[in-house]
């Protein structure tokens, strides 16, 4: 396993890619309303990335993926394909996953949105999943092991009577979309790779209201919960620093300082 460590100059470029990805999520929120299609959300994000940011939407064409963002609604765990036929309705929950390439560097992030007013159980799933991500971010520092991160996420999800998806995970990122290491969102403490300064990777827990099992639809991309119950996900790109980590895709609404 080869782990790429980033220089100060590398991190400056990743910081810019991450800032742009976060900007897209900040921009799109006002358009997530009942009656909009996920195709329209994709168009808005695509146009902003290409025409305003002068960047590249990483998802478009990646291994044949046909759109610029992923839109995962309700029971869809991840990799939902935007469609003019998918019209959002009041009470839906949706994850929008954006990856931007700027000057060859990647920034990958996702956020949950509520369409109109969601049921309390859906709001709670979203909240606990975000807490899983934030608790993991707070743990990241040199000397911490990947198993510690997975264990913490799994513990918090299961303590709240949810389950963590096993089939998909976080990943190293830099000048490639997906690099080593794989960052599992479950596991045992004191196991796995030890983090060192300069590592960059995503943490992106997918948490299900029901069981953790998933199924892949016939389009080859869309992943759903096998039991049809709701799923939520949040994602950030991180860099390990000398005393913790930097959230490279932090949004202005979050308690993370941009450098």
C-alpha positions as CSV (number, residue, x, y, z in Angstrom):
1,X,0.0,0.0,0.0
2,X,1.4,3.3,-1.1
3,X,0.2,6.4,0.8
4,X,0.9,9.8,-0.7
5,X,1.9,12.5,1.8
6,X,1.2,16.1,0.8
7,X,3.6,19.0,0.9
8,X,2.6,22.5,1.9
9,X,2.2,23.5,-1.7
10,X,0.0,20.4,-2.4
11,X,-2.2,21.2,0.5
12,X,-2.7,24.8,-0.8
13,X,-4.0,23.4,-4.0
14,X,-6.2,20.8,-2.3
15,X,-7.5,23.5,0.0
16,X,-8.7,25.4,-3.1
17,X,-10.4,22.4,-4.6
18,X,-12.0,21.7,-1.3
19,X,-13.2,25.3,-1.0
20,X,-14.9,25.1,-4.4
21,X,-16.6,21.8,-3.6
22,X,-18.0,23.3,-0.4
23,X,-19.1,26.3,-2.3
24,X,-21.3,24.2,-4.6
25,X,-23.0,22.6,-1.6
26,X,-23.7,26.1,-0.1
27,X,-25.0,27.3,-3.4
28,X,-27.4,24.4,-4.2
29,X,-29.3,24.4,-0.9
30,X,-31.9,27.1,-1.9
31,X,-32.9,25.0,-4.9
32,X,-33.6,21.8,-2.9
33,X,-37.4,22.3,-2.8
34,X,-40.5,20.3,-3.5
35,X,-41.1,20.0,-7.2
36,X,-37.5,20.3,-8.4
37,X,-36.0,17.4,-10.3
38,X,-32.6,16.0,-9.4
39,X,-31.6,16.7,-13.1
40,X,-32.2,20.4,-12.5
41,X,-30.0,20.3,-9.3
42,X,-27.3,18.6,-11.4
43,X,-27.5,21.3,-14.1
44,X,-27.2,24.1,-11.6
45,X,-24.1,22.5,-9.9
46,X,-22.5,21.6,-13.3
47,X,-23.0,25.2,-14.6
48,X,-21.5,26.7,-11.5
49,X,-18.5,24.4,-11.4
50,X,-17.7,24.8,-15.1
51,X,-18.7,28.4,-15.9
52,X,-18.1,30.2,-12.6
53,X,-15.4,28.1,-10.8
54,X,-13.6,27.2,-14.1
55,X,-13.2,23.7,-12.7
56,X,-14.1,20.2,-13.6
57,X,-16.9,18.1,-12.1
58,X,-15.1,14.9,-11.2
59,X,-18.1,12.6,-11.3
60,X,-19.0,13.4,-15.0
61,X,-17.7,10.5,-17.0
62,X,-15.9,8.8,-14.1
63,X,-16.1,5.1,-15.0
64,X,-19.0,6.0,-17.2
65,X,-21.0,8.0,-14.6
66,X,-23.4,10.2,-16.6
67,X,-23.8,13.2,-14.4
68,X,-21.8,15.9,-12.5
69,X,-23.1,15.2,-9.0
70,X,-24.7,12.3,-7.1
71,X,-28.2,12.7,-5.7
72,X,-29.2,10.1,-3.3
73,X,-32.9,10.3,-2.1
74,X,-34.5,8.6,0.9
75,X,-33.5,4.9,0.8
76,X,-30.7,5.5,-1.7
77,X,-27.4,5.1,0.2
78,X,-25.0,6.6,-2.4
79,X,-24.3,7.2,-6.1
80,X,-27.8,8.1,-7.1
81,X,-28.0,9.4,-10.7
82,X,-29.8,12.7,-11.3
83,X,-32.8,12.4,-13.5
84,X,-35.6,14.6,-14.9
85,X,-38.0,11.9,-13.7
86,X,-36.9,12.1,-10.1
87,X,-39.0,15.0,-8.7
88,X,-38.4,15.8,-5.0
89,X,-41.4,16.0,-2.8
90,X,-42.1,17.4,0.7
91,X,-40.5,15.2,3.4
92,X,-37.8,13.7,1.2
93,X,-34.2,13.7,2.4
94,X,-31.4,13.9,-0.1
95,X,-27.7,13.6,-0.1
96,X,-25.8,15.7,-2.7
97,X,-22.3,14.6,-3.3
98,X,-19.9,16.9,-5.1
99,X,-16.3,16.4,-6.2
100,X,-14.5,19.2,-7.9
101,X,-11.1,19.1,-9.8
102,X,-9.1,22.3,-9.8
103,X,-5.6,22.4,-11.3
104,X,-5.5,18.6,-11.1
105,X,-6.4,18.3,-7.4
106,X,-9.7,16.9,-6.0
107,X,-12.1,18.1,-3.3
108,X,-14.8,15.6,-2.4
109,X,-17.7,16.4,0.0
110,X,-21.4,15.7,0.6
111,X,-24.3,17.1,2.6
112,X,-27.8,16.1,3.6
113,X,-30.8,18.3,2.8
114,X,-34.4,18.1,3.9
115,X,-37.0,18.8,1.2
116,X,-39.7,21.0,2.9
117,X,-40.4,19.4,6.2
118,X,-39.2,15.9,7.1
119,X,-40.5,13.5,9.7
120,X,-38.8,13.7,13.1
121,X,-37.3,10.2,12.6
122,X,-35.7,11.3,9.3
123,X,-34.3,14.5,10.9
124,X,-32.8,12.4,13.7
125,X,-31.1,10.0,11.3
126,X,-29.5,13.0,9.5
127,X,-28.4,14.5,12.8
128,X,-26.8,11.3,14.2
129,X,-25.0,10.7,10.9
130,X,-23.5,14.2,11.0
131,X,-22.5,13.6,14.6
132,X,-20.7,10.4,13.4
133,X,-18.7,12.4,10.9
134,X,-17.9,15.2,13.3
135,X,-16.8,12.9,16.1
136,X,-14.5,11.1,13.6
137,X,-13.0,14.4,12.5
138,X,-12.4,15.4,16.1
139,X,-10.4,12.2,16.6
140,X,-8.2,12.5,13.5
141,X,-4.5,13.2,14.4
142,X,-1.1,11.7,14.0
143,X,-0.9,8.4,15.8
144,X,-4.6,7.6,15.6
145,X,-5.3,4.4,13.7
146,X,-7.9,3.9,11.0
147,X,-9.7,1.3,13.1
148,X,-10.2,3.9,15.8
149,X,-12.1,6.1,13.4
150,X,-14.3,3.2,12.2
151,X,-14.9,2.0,15.7
152,X,-16.0,5.4,16.9
153,X,-18.4,5.9,14.0
154,X,-19.9,2.4,14.4
155,X,-20.3,2.8,18.2
156,X,-22.1,6.2,17.9
157,X,-24.5,4.9,15.1
158,X,-25.3,1.7,16.9
159,X,-25.7,3.4,20.2
160,X,-28.5,5.3,18.5
161,X,-30.1,2.2,17.1
162,X,-28.8,2.7,13.5
163,X,-26.5,0.6,11.4
164,X,-23.3,1.5,9.4
165,X,-23.0,0.5,5.8
166,X,-20.1,-1.9,5.3
167,X,-20.0,-2.1,1.5
168,X,-18.7,1.5,0.8
169,X,-16.1,3.5,2.6
170,X,-13.9,6.7,2.6
171,X,-10.7,6.9,0.7
172,X,-7.4,8.6,0.1
173,X,-7.7,11.5,-2.3
174,X,-5.3,14.0,-4.0
175,X,-4.5,14.1,-7.6
176,X,-6.6,10.9,-8.0
177,X,-10.3,10.6,-7.1
178,X,-9.7,7.4,-5.1
179,X,-6.4,6.5,-3.6
180,X,-5.1,4.5,-0.6
181,X,-6.0,4.1,2.2
182,X,-9.6,2.8,2.4
183,X,-11.3,4.4,5.4
184,X,-13.8,2.0,6.8
185,X,-16.7,3.4,8.9
186,X,-16.8,0.4,11.2
187,X,-14.2,-1.8,12.9
188,X,-12.0,-2.3,16.0
189,X,-10.0,0.2,17.9
190,X,-6.2,0.0,17.9
191,X,-6.2,-1.7,14.4
192,X,-5.3,-0.5,10.9
193,X,-3.0,2.0,9.5
194,X,-1.5,4.7,11.8
195,X,-2.2,8.3,10.6
196,X,0.7,10.6,9.9
197,X,1.0,14.3,9.0
198,X,0.4,15.0,5.3
199,X,-2.2,12.2,4.7
200,X,-5.3,13.3,2.9
201,X,-8.5,11.2,2.8
202,X,-12.3,11.4,3.0
203,X,-14.5,10.3,5.9
204,X,-18.1,9.7,4.6
205,X,-20.2,7.6,6.9
206,X,-23.4,6.1,5.4
207,X,-25.8,5.3,8.2
208,X,-29.1,3.3,7.8
209,X,-32.3,3.5,9.8
210,X,-32.6,-0.2,9.4
211,X,-30.1,-3.0,8.7
212,X,-26.7,-2.3,7.1
213,X,-27.3,-4.4,4.0
214,X,-27.4,-2.7,0.6
215,X,-28.3,-3.6,-3.0
216,X,-27.0,-2.3,-6.3
217,X,-29.7,-1.3,-8.8
218,X,-29.6,-2.4,-12.5
219,X,-28.1,1.0,-13.6
220,X,-24.8,-0.2,-12.1
221,X,-24.5,2.9,-9.8
222,X,-27.5,3.5,-7.5
223,X,-27.1,1.8,-4.1
224,X,-30.2,1.3,-1.9
225,X,-30.8,-0.1,1.5
226,X,-31.9,-3.7,1.1
227,X,-34.8,-3.2,3.5
228,X,-36.0,0.0,1.9
229,X,-35.5,2.1,5.0
230,X,-33.9,5.6,5.0
231,X,-30.2,6.2,4.7
232,X,-28.1,9.3,5.4
233,X,-24.5,10.3,4.6
234,X,-22.2,13.3,5.2
235,X,-18.6,13.6,3.8
236,X,-15.6,15.8,4.1
237,X,-12.0,15.7,2.7
238,X,-9.4,16.0,5.5
239,X,-5.7,16.6,5.8
240,X,-3.8,15.2,8.8
241,X,-1.8,18.1,10.5
242,X,0.8,18.0,13.2
243,X,-1.7,18.3,15.9
244,X,-5.0,17.2,14.4
245,X,-6.6,17.7,11.0
246,X,-7.8,20.4,8.6
247,X,-11.2,20.0,7.0
248,X,-10.4,21.0,3.4
249,X,-14.1,21.0,2.4
250,X,-15.5,23.0,5.4
251,X,-18.6,25.1,4.7
252,X,-19.1,28.5,6.3
253,X,-21.9,27.1,8.4
254,X,-19.6,24.7,10.1
255,X,-17.2,25.2,13.1
256,X,-14.0,24.6,11.1
257,X,-11.7,27.4,10.2
258,X,-10.6,27.8,6.6
259,X,-7.0,28.6,6.0
